[in-house]
Every structure is written in structure tokens, then in C-alpha cells.
Amino acid sequence: MKRTTLVALLLLVIVCAAILKADERTGSSDKVAAEKWEYLAVAGPSSTNFSPTNEPSMRKETGSFGREGFVLEQHLDKLGAKGWELVSVAGLPNDPVYYFKRPK
């Protein structure tokens, strides 16, 4: 009888430990799931200048890039400074749609 009680108590401790461990795992994912995001879609008539420039003050990177969208980069820099992260670009090459997200 003592042996049966001891085995039952040991099994109870093991089950409780497994439940606590499972709660720890789901607790961290609940925190991630609880994080809220806001989204921004930027689209419309394209006014981005993709023509190459030889003006050094209009280039962010030195090198021989064929095209550099300086105006687009300025706008992306402003959005990035406000916490927006570019997550996707869709649409036609001459009329792209930019999708951004940031934590609320």
C-alpha cells in the first residue's frame, strides 16, 4: 500500500512538472500573440525618379548603381524614422504598392 501511494505521488509530481513546463512555453507565445501591429499601405501614382544621376549629393551609396531612387529613399528613410518597417512590395514595377508595419 505504501509503495502504491509512493508511485502515485511520484506520478503526480511528474505530471505537475510537465503541466508547469507546458504553461511556460505557451505563456511566451501568448505574449507574442498579444503584441499588436498597425499597418500602412502606400500606393498611387508613381512620382519616383529612377533615372540615373551623376550628382554626388543625390547618391546615398558610392558605386556604380544603374538606378537609384533618391526621392523614394528619402521617403523610406522618413517612414523608418517613425518606426515603420517595410514588409512587402507588390504590384507592377511602374506602379508598386509598399506595405509597412510597426508595433502599436
Buried (B, 14 or more C-beta within 10 A) or exposed (E): EEEEEEEEEEEEEEEEEEEEEEEEEEEEEEEEEEEEEEEBEBEEEBEBBBEEEEEEEEBEEEEEEEEBBBEBBEBBEEBEEEEBEBEEEEEEEEEBEBBBBBEE
